[in-house]
Amino acid sequence: RQEFGPRALGHRSLLAFPDSEDMRDRMNRIKFRQWWRPAAPMIADEALEHVFGHKFGSVYMEFAPVVREEVRQKFPGLSHFDGTARHQSVGREDEPWVHALLLAVCKRTGLA
């Protein structure tokens, strides 16, 4: 089985900070998902280049680019076991509240 297409864009999401693989594993347990299922982080538009090395927008989570090695080391729960992340890019115009939340998290942690 495979899913594809627009997502809930943060409206049904469980929010967690990806500072450990344990957090990713915990999220999978809470959602009754297999260990190999990919992480799907929300990333502010302003942080895309930092995370992926280039501005790789993906409003509807259609892509899974490779996360930069230094980001994977600092935030191991952000990426899938193959080093990719099927992310949702979030801009101010897309979701103002979620975007503001991601930027506030960035001020405390260095990751938006």
DOMIFI-651987 format. One line per 3 residues: their letters; for each residue x, z, y of N, C-alpha, C, CB. Coordinates in pm, whole numbers, plus 50000, padded with zeros to 5 digits. Glycine has a CB too. Example, Ala and Ser with C-alpha at 12.3 -4.5 7.8 and 13.67 -1.06 7.14 Angstrom:
<nodes>
as> 51319/50780/49431/51230/50780/49550/51320/50780/49670/51131/50905/49553 | 51285/50708/49775/51367/50714/49894/51290/50787/50003/51408/50572/49940
</nodes>
This chain:
<nodes>
rqe> 50082/50000/49881/50000/50000/50000/50086/50000/50125/49907/50119/50000 | 50037/49936/50229/50110/49929/50354/50013/49937/50470/50194/49799/50361 | 50055/50006/50574/49975/50013/50696/50044/49931/50803/49956/50160/50744
fgp> 49965/49867/50888/50022/49796/51001/49915/49783/51107/50077/49658/50959 | 49954/49791/51233/49861/49773/51343/49867/49888/51440/49720/49757/51290 | 49787/49885/51546/49788/49990/51648/49764/50129/51588/49683/49961/51754
ral> 49827/50227/51646/49817/50365/51601/49741/50450/51703/49957/50423/51576 | 49725/50577/51672/49651/50668/51758/49729/50706/51884/49615/50794/51680 | 49852/50665/51892/49935/50683/52012/49941/50827/52060/49882/50596/52122
ghr> 49969/50917/51970/49988/51057/52005/49863/51142/52001/50045/51066/52138 | 49748/51085/51984/49624/51161/51988/49593/51236/51860/49511/51069/52020 | 49654/51197/51749/49635/51268/51622/49768/51317/51567/49566/51178/51520
sll> 49868/51322/51650/50003/51351/51605/50030/51501/51594/50103/51289/51698 | 50116/51534/51499/50174/51667/51493/50305/51659/51570/50195/51716/51344 | 50326/51750/51662/50446/51744/51744/50549/51844/51691/50414/51773/51892
afp> 50672/51799/51679/50781/51884/51633/50911/51831/51691/50787/51889/51477 | 51006/51918/51709/51136/51876/51760/51227/51840/51643/51200/51987/51848 | 51293/51723/51646/51367/51673/51529/51510/51725/51517/51370/51524/51534
dse> 51528/51856/51535/51664/51910/51534/51717/51939/51394/51668/52036/51614 | 51638/51912/51290/51687/51933/51154/51611/51845/51056/51675/52082/51114 | 51676/51817/50944/51606/51746/50837/51494/51831/50781/51703/51704/50726
dmr> 51513/51964/50785/51409/52055/50736/51278/52036/50812/51457/52200/50749 | 51287/52009/50943/51166/51988/51021/51093/51863/50974/51199/51978/51172 | 51169/51755/50949/51108/51632/50898/51043/51659/50762/51212/51518/50887
drm> 51113/51731/50676/51058/51763/50543/50934/51850/50555/51164/51833/50457 | 50936/51944/50648/50819/52031/50668/50698/51949/50715/50851/52142/50772 | 50721/51856/50807/50612/51771/50854/50554/51690/50737/50661/51676/50965
nri> 50641/51638/50651/50591/51563/50536/50510/51652/50442/50708/51500/50459 | 50552/51777/50424/50474/51868/50339/50338/51898/50401/50551/52000/50316 | 50335/51923/50532/50209/51953/50601/50112/51836/50589/50236/51985/50750
kfr> 50165/51714/50597/50081/51594/50590/50062/51543/50447/50142/51485/50676 | 50116/51616/50349/50107/51576/50207/50166/51438/50184/49961/51578/50159 | 50285/51416/50242/50353/51287/50231/50474/51299/50140/50396/51237/50370
qww> 50512/51189/50076/50631/51185/49993/50756/51200/50080/50637/51054/49912 | 50865/51250/50021/50989/51276/50094/51047/51149/50156/51092/51340/50003 | 51024/51035/50096/51086/50911/50141/51010/50843/50253/51100/50818/50025
rpa> 50894/50895/50291/50816/50832/50398/50893/50841/50530/50676/50899/50411 | 50889/50737/50612/50970/50735/50734/50918/50828/50843/50978/50595/50788 | 51011/50877/50922/50977/50953/51042/50921/50853/51144/51102/51031/51100
apm> 50833/50901/51229/50773/50814/51331/50772/50887/51465/50628/50771/51290 | 50888/50894/51530/50896/50970/51655/50835/50896/51774/51040/51002/51686 | 50788/50974/51871/50750/50919/52001/50873/50935/52090/50622/50993/52062
iad> 50911/50828/52159/51031/50830/52243/50995/50772/52379/51148/50750/52177 | 51028/50846/52485/51002/50798/52621/51082/50671/52648/51037/50906/52725 | 51022/50580/52722/51090/50454/52757/51231/50479/52812/51007/50375/52859
eal> 51245/50584/52891/51373/50614/52955/51481/50652/52854/51355/50726/53055 | 51444/50694/52734/51541/50739/52633/51572/50634/52528/51490/50863/52566 | 51507/50520/52531/51525/50420/52425/51670/50374/52412/51437/50300/52453
ehv> 51736/50348/52523/51874/50302/52517/51966/50410/52460/51922/50259/52656 | 51941/50534/52497/52020/50646/52444/52003/50658/52293/51977/50778/52512 | 51881/50642/52243/51853/50661/52101/51898/50542/52017/51704/50685/52080
fgh> 51873/50420/52064/51898/50301/51983/52016/50215/52030/51776/50216/51983 | 52070/50243/52148/52179/50161/52199/52131/50044/52282/52262/50110/52084 | 52001/50023/52286/51940/49920/52369/51793/49958/52387/51955/49775/52306
kfg> 51730/49900/52487/51591/49933/52517/51500/49858/52420/51555/49899/52664 | 51460/49924/52313/51382/49861/52207/51241/49919/52211/51447/49884/52066 | 51154/49861/52296/51017/49909/52309/50933/49876/52187/50953/49850/52432
svy> 50845/49969/52151/50758/49949/52035/50634/50036/52054/50832/49983/51901 | 50546/49992/52141/50427/50070/52174/50339/50095/52052/50347/49999/52283 | 50331/49997/51962/50245/50010/51845/50320/50031/51715/50159/49889/51833
mef> 50444/50077/51724/50523/50116/51608/50543/50001/51509/50457/50232/51537 | 50567/49882/51560/50584/49769/51469/50727/49746/51425/50533/49646/51533 | 50821/49819/51478/50963/49798/51446/51028/49929/51402/51037/49739/51567
apv> 51140/49915/51334/51216/50033/51291/51365/50006/51311/51186/50069/51141 | 51412/50012/51436/51554/49986/51460/51642/50103/51414/51578/49960/51609 | 51770/50077/51402/51866/50179/51361/51892/50274/51479/52000/50113/51313
vre> 51890/50402/51450/51920/50507/51548/52072/50521/51557/51851/50644/51510 | 52124/50535/51678/52268/50552/51696/52318/50672/51617/52303/50569/51846 | 52436/50658/51560/52495/50763/51474/52504/50897/51546/52633/50720/51427
evr> 52549/50899/51671/52564/51026/51742/52428/51095/51764/52633/51004/51877 | 52324/51017/51780/52189/51073/51795/52140/51128/51661/52090/50967/51850 | 52166/51055/51553/52126/51103/51419/52196/51234/51385/52159/50997/51312
qkf> 52321/51249/51424/52393/51373/51396/52336/51491/51474/52541/51357/51428 | 52300/51467/51598/52247/51576/51682/52101/51607/51651/52261/51539/51830 | 52024/51503/51613/51881/51519/51585/51848/51457/51449/51796/51452/51697
pgl> 51889/51521/51340/51875/51460/51207/51732/51438/51161/51945/51545/51108 | 51635/51505/51219/51496/51486/51180/51431/51366/51245/51418/51607/51212 | 51504/51297/51332/51449/51184/51407/51436/51057/51324/51534/51157/51527
shf> 51527/51039/51230/51532/50910/51161/51499/50922/51013/51668/50848/51177 | 51470/50808/50956/51444/50793/50813/51578/50804/50739/51374/50655/50781 | 51575/50821/50608/51700/50837/50534/51793/50716/50545/51669/50863/50389
dgt> 51740/50600/50583/51825/50482/50601/51878/50468/50744/51748/50356/50562 | 51852/50567/50828/51904/50566/50965/51816/50497/51066/52036/50502/50967 | 51699/50450/51026/51607/50383/51118/51499/50480/51166/51543/50260/51051
arh> 51426/50439/51266/51311/50516/51313/51201/50419/51355/51350/50610/51432 | 51086/50431/51292/50970/50349/51330/50900/50425/51443/50871/50323/51207 | 50951/50404/51561/50912/50484/51677/50794/50424/51753/51030/50500/51770
qsv> 50736/50509/51835/50639/50465/51936/50705/50488/52070/50500/50542/51924 | 50730/50382/52144/50784/50399/52279/50667/50436/52371/50857/50268/52329 | 50693/50530/52461/50588/50581/52548/50632/50570/52693/50553/50729/52513
gre> 50557/50492/52770/50583/50478/52912/50481/50556/52994/50582/50331/52953 | 50513/50576/53119/50422/50650/53209/50285/50584/53213/50482/50658/53351 | 50282/50451/53213/50155/50379/53221/50077/50386/53089/50181/50234/53258
dep> 50147/50398/52977/50083/50399/52846/50004/50528/52823/50187/50382/52735 | 50073/50638/52836/50016/50770/52808/50080/50870/52904/50041/50812/52658 | 50025/50889/53024/50090/50974/53125/50119/51116/53078/50003/50980/53247
wvh> 50027/51179/53006/50047/51317/52962/50158/51326/52858/49917/51375/52906 | 50154/51240/52757/50256/51242/52652/50392/51207/52712/50221/51142/52539 | 50396/51110/52802/50522/51072/52867/50580/51191/52943/50499/50952/52963
all> 50498/51260/53020/50544/51377/53095/50594/51486/53001/50432/51431/53185 | 50526/51506/52889/50569/51605/52790/50707/51568/52734/50466/51616/52676 | 50727/51442/52699/50857/51400/52645/50969/51420/52747/50851/51254/52602
lav> 50943/51391/52874/51046/51411/52976/51075/51559/52998/51003/51346/53108 | 50973/51645/52987/50995/51789/52999/51079/51841/52882/50859/51865/53005 | 51053/51791/52763/51134/51829/52646/51278/51784/52666/51076/51766/52515
ckr> 51297/51667/52724/51431/51614/52749/51511/51707/52840/51422/51475/52809 | 51449/51763/52941/51518/51852/53033/51576/51973/52960/51424/51898/53143 | 51508/52017/52855/51554/52135/52780/51647/52101/52665/51435/52211/52726
tgl> 51635/51978/52611/51704/51949/52485/51798/51829/52491/51602/51925/52379 | 51780/51740/52588/51860/51619/52594/51800/51502/52520/51995/51646/52540 | 51679/51519/52465/51614/51410/52394/51471/51397/52442/51619/51432/52240
a> 51434/51274/52485/51296/51250/52530/51228/51161/52430/51292/51187/52672
</nodes>
